[in-house]
Amino acid sequence: MSRGLVELAHAPDIVPSPVEALGWPAGASITVLSENANTGAVTGVFSAPVGWRRQPGYVVDDCELFVLGGTLRIGETLRGFGYYEFAPARSQQQSWVVEESCSLLLMARGAPEHTAGAGRSSEGRIERDTGQMPWTETAIEGHPPGVAMKILRTVEETGETVLLESIVRRWDYPVVEYHACAEELFLIEGDMWLSNSGTMRPGSYLWRPAYYTHGPFYTRTGALVLAWLEAAVESRYADDPRSTPEQNRAGEVRRERAQPAGS
């Protein structure tokens, strides 16, 4: 699922383009933040005006969304800020009608081509009103206090996870680290300074491939972040902030070989 490194992309600074995926009615636009040219997978901010409609149907790959603003009627239910949905590949999706000009973060894990009509059953579909979900302490080992989370989706077999993170103001994480999985982050509210590339602000996005060195971090105002993690995250700390993914991966191999048998 590699898309290469994207750090940082600021959605408000990117010119949106018409949605060209098959089966999507004209009149909507998407601000592309990252994409995979081989698979058609894309993450972007989708926007549509009042009255825009899409028929019931399905997409051929997993697709998820998070409403950033406005109001979208999905089936018979109005959905506003904070609504999250995951639709498995070829599962039935209800009609969309834009009641108030809306924008949403669209994360398609393959080409988001839409086919009108009946899909498979809705088994595996996830719908979350995140405003009604309780916050819990972060489960990411090594993070200092001040981070709360809401888990929106997780895959037990792989550890793949989508979550919301709420970070308190003046939170400081003065480490350099990497993870053995890809991750993408979208900043919804607040700010987050990244030593690698500058400050995230509302609408900022990054995609990091596995073993990419990053950090330290700091937020002045606090932050609300939507995160996708390819697998369960275990932070590994790097001595050199310039170490490459290849060097980090090689270091992991050396450490594994040095482990006593059966440890």
C-alpha positions as CSV (number, residue, x, y, z in Angstrom):
1,M,0.0,0.0,0.0
2,S,3.0,2.3,-0.3
3,R,2.4,5.8,-1.6
4,G,5.8,7.2,-0.8
5,L,6.5,9.9,1.7
6,V,4.0,12.9,1.9
7,E,5.1,15.3,4.6
8,L,3.4,17.8,4.7
9,A,0.4,18.5,2.4
10,H,-1.9,21.4,3.3
11,A,-5.3,20.8,1.9
12,P,-6.3,24.5,2.0
13,D,-3.3,25.3,-0.3
14,I,-4.1,22.7,-2.9
15,V,-6.4,23.4,-5.9
16,P,-9.2,20.9,-5.9
17,S,-10.1,18.9,-9.0
18,P,-13.3,17.4,-10.2
19,V,-14.0,13.9,-9.0
20,E,-13.2,11.7,-12.0
21,A,-13.7,8.2,-10.4
22,L,-16.3,6.2,-12.4
23,G,-19.9,6.4,-11.1
24,W,-19.6,9.6,-9.2
25,P,-22.0,12.4,-10.4
26,A,-20.6,15.6,-11.7
27,G,-20.4,18.7,-9.4
28,A,-18.2,17.4,-6.6
29,S,-14.5,18.0,-6.2
30,I,-11.6,16.4,-4.4
31,T,-8.4,17.8,-3.0
32,V,-5.9,14.9,-3.4
33,L,-3.5,14.5,-0.5
34,S,-1.9,11.2,-1.5
35,E,-2.5,8.5,-4.0
36,N,-1.1,5.2,-5.2
37,A,-0.8,5.2,-9.0
38,N,-0.7,1.4,-9.2
39,T,-3.8,0.6,-7.2
40,G,-5.8,3.8,-7.5
41,A,-6.0,4.2,-3.7
42,V,-6.4,7.8,-2.7
43,T,-6.9,10.0,0.3
44,G,-8.4,13.5,-0.1
45,V,-10.8,16.1,1.0
46,F,-14.1,15.6,-0.9
47,S,-16.4,18.6,-1.2
48,A,-19.9,18.8,-2.7
49,P,-22.5,21.6,-2.9
50,V,-26.1,21.6,-1.6
51,G,-28.3,19.2,-3.6
52,W,-25.5,16.9,-4.8
53,R,-26.6,13.3,-4.9
54,R,-25.2,9.8,-5.3
55,Q,-27.3,6.8,-5.8
56,P,-27.1,3.7,-3.6
57,G,-24.4,1.3,-4.8
58,Y,-20.9,0.0,-3.9
59,V,-17.2,0.5,-4.5
60,V,-14.9,-2.4,-5.3
61,D,-12.4,-1.7,-2.4
62,D,-12.6,-0.7,1.2
63,C,-13.6,2.9,1.6
64,E,-13.9,5.1,4.7
65,L,-14.9,8.7,5.4
66,F,-14.9,11.3,8.2
67,V,-17.3,14.3,7.9
68,L,-15.3,17.6,8.4
69,G,-18.1,20.0,7.9
70,G,-21.6,20.6,6.5
71,T,-24.4,18.0,6.5
72,L,-24.8,14.8,4.4
73,R,-27.9,12.7,4.4
74,I,-26.8,9.0,4.1
75,G,-29.9,6.9,3.5
76,E,-32.5,8.5,5.9
77,T,-30.0,9.8,8.5
78,L,-28.4,13.2,8.6
79,R,-24.7,13.1,9.3
80,G,-22.6,16.1,10.4
81,F,-19.1,16.8,11.8
82,G,-17.5,13.8,13.4
83,Y,-19.4,11.1,11.6
84,Y,-17.1,8.2,10.5
85,E,-18.0,5.4,8.2
86,F,-16.2,2.3,6.9
87,A,-17.6,0.4,4.0
88,P,-15.9,-2.9,3.1
89,A,-15.2,-3.8,-0.5
90,R,-18.4,-4.3,-2.5
91,S,-20.7,-3.8,0.5
92,Q,-23.9,-2.0,0.1
93,Q,-23.8,1.8,0.5
94,Q,-26.8,4.0,0.9
95,S,-27.7,7.1,-1.1
96,W,-25.9,10.3,-0.4
97,V,-27.7,13.7,-0.5
98,V,-25.9,16.9,0.5
99,E,-28.2,19.0,2.7
100,E,-25.6,21.7,3.5
101,S,-22.4,22.1,1.5
102,C,-20.2,19.5,3.0
103,S,-16.6,18.3,3.1
104,L,-15.3,15.0,4.3
105,L,-12.0,13.2,4.4
106,L,-12.3,10.3,2.0
107,M,-9.9,7.4,2.4
108,A,-10.2,4.8,-0.4
109,R,-8.0,1.8,-0.1
110,G,-8.3,1.1,-3.8
111,A,-9.9,2.9,-6.8
112,P,-13.1,4.5,-5.5
113,E,-15.2,3.6,-8.5
114,H,-18.9,3.6,-7.6
115,T,-21.4,1.2,-9.1
116,A,-25.1,2.0,-8.7
117,G,-27.3,-0.9,-7.6
118,A,-27.2,-3.6,-5.0
119,G,-23.9,-4.6,-3.4
120,R,-23.2,-7.4,-1.1
121,S,-24.6,-7.4,2.4
122,S,-23.7,-4.6,4.8
123,E,-21.8,-7.1,7.0
124,G,-18.6,-5.4,8.3
125,R,-19.9,-1.9,7.8
126,I,-19.0,0.5,10.6
127,E,-20.8,3.8,11.4
128,R,-19.7,6.0,14.3
129,D,-21.0,9.2,15.7
130,T,-17.7,10.1,17.2
131,G,-19.2,12.9,19.3
132,Q,-21.1,10.3,21.3
133,M,-18.0,8.1,21.9
134,P,-16.1,8.3,25.2
135,W,-12.4,9.2,25.2
136,T,-9.9,6.7,26.6
137,E,-6.3,6.8,27.4
138,T,-3.9,6.3,24.5
139,A,-2.8,2.7,24.0
140,I,0.4,3.7,22.2
141,E,3.3,2.7,24.4
142,G,5.8,5.4,25.3
143,H,3.5,8.5,24.7
144,P,3.6,10.9,27.6
145,P,0.4,11.9,29.4
146,G,-2.0,14.2,27.6
147,V,-3.2,12.1,24.7
148,A,-6.7,10.6,24.6
149,M,-8.2,8.4,21.8
150,K,-11.3,7.0,20.3
151,I,-10.8,3.8,18.3
152,L,-13.0,3.9,15.2
153,R,-11.9,0.7,13.5
154,T,-9.4,-2.0,14.2
155,V,-8.5,-5.3,12.6
156,E,-7.6,-7.9,15.2
157,E,-5.4,-10.0,12.9
158,T,-3.1,-7.2,11.8
159,G,-3.5,-4.4,14.3
160,E,-4.6,-2.0,11.5
161,T,-6.4,0.8,13.2
162,V,-8.2,4.1,12.5
163,L,-8.5,6.4,15.5
164,L,-9.1,9.9,16.7
165,E,-6.5,11.5,19.0
166,S,-7.1,14.5,21.2
167,I,-3.9,16.1,22.4
168,V,-3.7,18.7,25.2
169,R,-2.1,22.1,24.6
170,R,1.7,22.4,25.1
171,W,2.1,18.6,24.8
172,D,5.8,17.9,24.1
173,Y,7.2,14.6,22.8
174,P,11.0,15.2,22.5
175,V,12.0,12.0,20.8
176,V,13.1,10.7,17.4
177,E,11.3,7.5,16.5
178,Y,10.1,5.2,13.7
179,H,7.5,2.5,13.3
180,A,7.5,-0.8,11.4
181,C,4.3,0.2,9.6
182,A,3.0,2.9,7.4
183,E,0.8,5.6,8.9
184,E,-1.3,8.6,7.7
185,L,-2.4,11.6,9.8
186,F,-4.9,14.4,9.1
187,L,-5.1,17.3,11.5
188,I,-8.7,18.5,12.1
189,E,-8.2,21.1,14.7
190,G,-5.2,22.9,16.4
191,D,-1.6,22.7,15.5
192,M,1.3,20.2,15.7
193,W,5.0,21.2,15.1
194,L,7.1,18.4,13.4
195,S,10.8,18.9,13.4
196,N,11.0,17.1,10.1
197,S,8.9,19.5,8.1
198,G,7.2,22.3,10.0
199,T,3.8,22.9,11.5
200,M,0.6,21.0,10.8
201,R,-2.5,23.2,10.9
202,P,-6.2,22.4,10.2
203,G,-6.3,20.5,6.9
204,S,-2.7,19.3,7.1
205,Y,-1.9,15.7,6.1
206,L,1.0,13.3,6.1
207,W,1.7,9.8,4.9
208,R,4.8,8.1,6.3
209,P,6.1,4.8,5.0
210,A,7.3,2.1,7.4
211,Y,10.6,2.8,9.2
212,Y,10.6,6.5,8.4
213,T,12.4,8.5,11.1
214,H,10.3,11.4,12.6
215,G,10.1,13.6,15.6
216,P,10.3,15.5,18.0
217,F,6.7,16.9,18.2
218,Y,5.1,19.8,20.0
219,T,1.6,21.4,20.0
220,R,1.0,24.9,21.3
221,T,-2.8,24.9,21.2
222,G,-3.6,21.2,21.4
223,A,-4.7,19.1,18.4
224,L,-7.4,16.8,17.1
225,V,-6.0,14.3,14.7
226,L,-7.5,11.4,12.6
227,A,-4.9,8.6,12.2
228,W,-4.7,5.5,10.2
229,L,-2.1,2.9,11.2
230,E,-1.3,0.0,8.9
231,A,-0.5,-2.3,11.9
232,A,-0.1,-2.2,15.6
233,V,2.3,0.6,16.5
234,E,5.4,0.0,18.6
235,S,7.7,3.0,18.8
236,R,11.4,2.4,18.1
237,Y,13.7,5.2,19.0
238,A,16.5,6.4,16.7
239,D,19.8,8.1,17.7
240,D,20.2,9.8,14.4
241,P,17.2,11.9,13.1
242,R,18.7,11.5,9.6
243,S,18.6,7.7,9.6
244,T,16.8,6.4,6.5
245,P,14.1,3.7,6.4
246,E,16.6,1.3,4.9
247,Q,19.0,1.9,7.8
248,N,16.3,1.6,10.4
249,R,15.0,-1.7,8.8
250,A,18.6,-3.1,8.7
251,G,19.0,-2.2,12.4
252,E,15.8,-4.1,13.3
253,V,17.1,-7.1,11.4
254,R,20.4,-7.0,13.3
255,R,18.6,-6.7,16.7
256,E,16.3,-9.7,15.8
257,R,19.3,-11.8,14.9
258,A,21.1,-10.8,18.2
259,Q,18.1,-12.0,20.3
260,P,18.8,-15.3,22.1
261,A,16.8,-18.2,20.7
262,G,13.4,-18.5,22.4
263,S,13.5,-15.0,23.9
